[in-house]
Amino acid sequence: MATNPSLVTVETADGKFQQTVRVGKHVFLADEPESFGGTDSGPSPYDLLLAALGSCTSMTLKMYADRKGIPLEAVHVELEHSREHVEDCRSCNNDDNRIDVIDRSIILRGDLTDEQRRKLLEIALKCPVHRTLENRIDIHTLEVRE
């Protein structure tokens, strides 16, 4: 296990999909929408993934702007997840040549020059969660018996 001060735990809760998520002192529910058989009592796993990317993007841009004295007043990030079928997908690691796609739209608020806007969009590509999602990810799974 990696050493991380924000240990995340997830445990089954009520209903077909509902989960109790604990992150440090924060506790919330994750679930699936009713259309997928859940009770919609919390964000779905993909909602949480998009929220991680969106919040990291916004935090990274604001931190960079503050450090560089760029008059960025606010950041608004909208994200959507989909899957696309690609006929000739050399990098696909599945049999049906489907790739996951995240569309991210960023609204930068403030009296910004075109150059500052360009630089901020470049910095958005460097947020830690963005980099993690674009890297190869190895997930190590271990059963722990009680």
C-alpha positions as CSV (number, residue, x, y, z in Angstrom):
1,M,0.0,0.0,0.0
2,A,1.1,3.5,-0.8
3,T,1.7,5.8,2.2
4,N,-1.0,8.5,1.9
5,P,-2.3,10.8,4.6
6,S,-5.8,10.6,3.0
7,L,-6.6,6.9,3.4
8,V,-9.8,6.2,1.5
9,T,-12.1,3.5,2.7
10,V,-15.3,2.3,1.0
11,E,-17.9,-0.1,2.4
12,T,-21.1,-1.5,1.2
13,A,-24.2,0.3,2.6
14,D,-27.9,0.1,1.8
15,G,-29.5,-0.8,-1.5
16,K,-28.0,-2.5,-4.5
17,F,-25.1,-0.1,-5.1
18,Q,-24.9,2.4,-2.2
19,Q,-21.4,2.7,-0.6
20,T,-20.2,4.6,2.4
21,V,-17.0,6.5,1.5
22,R,-14.6,7.8,4.2
23,V,-11.8,10.1,3.3
24,G,-10.0,11.3,6.4
25,K,-12.7,13.1,8.5
26,H,-15.2,13.3,5.6
27,V,-18.0,10.7,5.2
28,F,-20.3,10.6,2.2
29,L,-22.3,8.2,0.1
30,A,-21.6,6.9,-3.4
31,D,-24.3,5.3,-5.5
32,E,-25.6,4.8,-9.0
33,P,-28.5,6.7,-10.6
34,E,-32.0,5.2,-10.4
35,S,-31.8,4.5,-14.2
36,F,-28.9,2.0,-13.4
37,G,-30.6,0.4,-10.5
38,G,-29.3,2.6,-7.7
39,T,-31.0,5.0,-5.4
40,D,-29.1,8.1,-6.5
41,S,-28.1,8.8,-2.9
42,G,-24.7,10.0,-3.9
43,P,-22.3,10.6,-6.9
44,S,-21.5,7.6,-9.1
45,P,-17.9,6.3,-9.3
46,Y,-17.4,8.1,-12.6
47,D,-18.9,11.3,-11.1
48,L,-16.2,11.0,-8.4
49,L,-13.5,10.5,-10.9
50,L,-14.6,13.6,-12.9
51,A,-14.9,15.5,-9.6
52,A,-11.3,14.6,-8.8
53,L,-10.1,15.9,-12.2
54,G,-12.2,19.0,-12.1
55,S,-11.3,20.0,-8.6
56,C,-7.6,19.3,-9.2
57,T,-7.7,21.4,-12.4
58,S,-9.3,24.3,-10.7
59,M,-7.0,24.2,-7.7
60,T,-3.9,24.0,-9.8
61,L,-5.0,26.9,-12.0
62,K,-5.8,29.1,-9.0
63,M,-2.6,28.2,-7.3
64,Y,-0.5,28.9,-10.4
65,A,-2.3,32.2,-11.0
66,D,-1.8,33.4,-7.4
67,R,1.9,32.5,-7.5
68,K,2.4,34.3,-10.9
69,G,0.2,37.4,-10.0
70,I,-2.3,36.5,-12.8
71,P,-5.7,38.2,-12.1
72,L,-7.7,34.9,-12.3
73,E,-10.8,35.5,-10.2
74,A,-12.5,32.1,-10.6
75,V,-12.3,28.8,-12.5
76,H,-15.4,26.9,-13.7
77,V,-14.8,23.3,-15.0
78,E,-17.3,21.1,-16.7
79,L,-16.5,17.5,-17.4
80,E,-18.2,14.6,-19.2
81,H,-17.1,11.0,-19.5
82,S,-17.9,8.8,-22.6
83,R,-16.5,5.9,-24.5
84,E,-15.7,6.0,-28.2
85,H,-15.2,3.1,-30.6
86,V,-12.0,3.5,-32.7
87,E,-11.5,1.3,-35.7
88,D,-7.7,1.3,-35.6
89,C,-6.9,1.7,-31.9
90,R,-3.2,0.7,-31.4
91,S,-3.2,1.8,-27.8
92,C,-6.5,0.2,-26.8
93,N,-6.1,-2.5,-24.2
94,N,-9.5,-4.2,-24.8
95,D,-10.9,-6.4,-27.5
96,D,-13.6,-4.0,-28.8
97,N,-11.3,-1.0,-29.5
98,R,-13.2,1.3,-27.1
99,I,-11.4,4.1,-25.4
100,D,-12.6,6.2,-22.5
101,V,-12.8,9.9,-23.2
102,I,-13.1,12.8,-20.8
103,D,-14.2,16.1,-22.2
104,R,-13.2,19.0,-20.0
105,S,-14.4,22.6,-20.6
106,I,-12.7,25.4,-18.6
107,I,-14.1,28.9,-18.1
108,L,-11.5,31.3,-16.8
109,R,-12.9,34.4,-15.1
110,G,-10.9,37.6,-14.7
111,D,-9.2,40.4,-16.6
112,L,-6.8,38.0,-18.5
113,T,-4.7,38.5,-21.5
114,D,-4.8,36.0,-24.4
115,E,-1.3,34.9,-23.3
116,Q,-2.3,34.4,-19.7
117,R,-5.3,32.3,-20.9
118,R,-3.1,30.2,-23.1
119,K,-0.6,29.6,-20.3
120,L,-3.4,28.7,-17.8
121,L,-4.8,26.1,-20.3
122,E,-1.3,24.7,-20.7
123,I,-1.0,24.4,-16.9
124,A,-4.4,22.6,-16.7
125,L,-2.7,19.7,-18.6
126,K,-0.2,19.5,-15.7
127,C,-2.6,19.1,-12.8
128,P,-1.6,16.0,-10.8
129,V,-4.8,14.1,-11.4
130,H,-4.7,14.8,-15.1
131,R,-1.1,13.4,-15.2
132,T,-2.2,10.4,-13.2
133,L,-5.1,9.6,-15.6
134,E,-2.8,9.9,-18.6
135,N,-0.1,7.7,-17.1
136,R,-0.1,3.9,-17.1
137,I,-1.8,3.0,-13.8
138,D,-1.0,-0.3,-12.0
139,I,-3.6,-1.2,-9.4
140,H,-2.4,-3.8,-6.8
141,T,-5.2,-5.7,-5.2
142,L,-4.8,-7.8,-2.0
143,E,-7.5,-9.6,-0.1
144,V,-7.3,-9.1,3.6
145,R,-9.1,-11.6,5.7
146,E,-10.5,-10.6,9.0
